Amino acid sequence: MNVRVKFFGGARSVTGSKYLLEIDDFNVLIDCGLFQGLRELRRRNWDPFPIPPEEIDAVILTHAHIDHSGYLPRLVGEGFSGPIYCTYPTFDLVKILLLDSAKLQEEEANFARKKGYSKHENPRPLYGTREAEAVFPLIKTFGYKEKIKINESISIKFQDAGHILGSAIVEMDLRGDTQKKKIVFSGDLGGYNQPVNYDPTPIKDADVLFIESTYGDREEMEDDVAEEIQKVINEAVEAGGHIIIPAFAVGRTQIVIYYVQELMKSGRIPEMPIYIDSPMAISVTDLYRRNPTCHKLRNGRDESIFDFKHIKYRRERKTSKLLNELKKSAIIISASGMATGGRVLHHLFHHLPNEKNTVLFVGFQAVGTRGRRLLEGEKSVKIFGQEVPVNCKIKRIYGLSAHADKSELFEWLSNFEDSPKFTFIVHGEPESAEAFAESIHEKLDWYNVKVPDYLDSETLFWHI
Ligand SMILES: [Zn+2]
């Protein structure tokens, strides 16, 4: 058996994760992510796929985030028709996220057509709802720790990666003609001792390891999250205002719900309504409710925290609009997390001008986003084509990241008993990946630690 790897994304970038293993003449793709962010990266989504998609025999997904699954509709649209392996919750999340991604692509193409800013006469979406729906019948779902046979010589196991609901580390066992080998993909790894996700599963050995490096060069700033949220909310209530929390639908909304209801139950903040105002966040929250064994939130509790009496779900646009007329203090959690779109925009539109209110950011704000501009203290921002003055308080909390930071990545690596024959540092910006590779050399004395580039390839095993 001969095995080669080709890096089709997630190499010297955090998005577009796609790693092709050529195992003799069997081609398996690990993750199928969309490139996001800078235009030159996004342009790669439109390039012809490096090999004809019909030549790929199977896809394995580590988790549902769009930078790991968002290219699937395109791959299927261009001819892939094999099985897609993932965990049960990943499938449920993929359905929500791919349909949302398709809708965004369609809206963007429509917008470009109307405004005429596209170079193309008839701008097309990368894929639409129909292509997204064509992905679902190909998906095969499994539990953690189940042995899954891909073919006669390849089997895999999903292990909890602690990153988001259903996220997995992939352990792949290869039975060659003379030897057995093991390849491990870390996927995205979560941190340790988190309130929602379990710790990433320790792995003891690998002949080849692919590890993410999002925070490979830094320790996360840690606030005492509960205390910080308590302070922000109490100050806002004292001022007689509302608290707007822009939050991503997957993971972040649920962790904020966890903290707020804990604070309210223990009397550290006054009782008040908590509005969840995002249809996607509501659907995802429902998945957390339906998968109680995949996270810690149900541990030792009789009822789900999501059924807490003060939480009010607002799925309909009509009821969402009514929130503009709230008189008494309330907490509104709404997407998108960086205030780039979604319903949170109309809440910001109404609440930013009033100095009594508070906007609380709970996640990373990328350069160029409205969230970043607010955090940097801009005095007005444009929403719905209008300049809106910013008079309210703008706050931010650290310590809620879904990614392991540098010391947590090392904590996970310390479970390995020996240096893998190859370690590939993936899913990180170049500086972060390089720095992480260097630290692995220094701290663990591992050999053959590589930072691959986009479209690089490497022979992993020869005649095994
Ligand atoms: Zn992720």
Residues whose N, C-alpha, C, O or C-beta is under 5 A from the ligand:
A	BS01	ZN	H65 D188
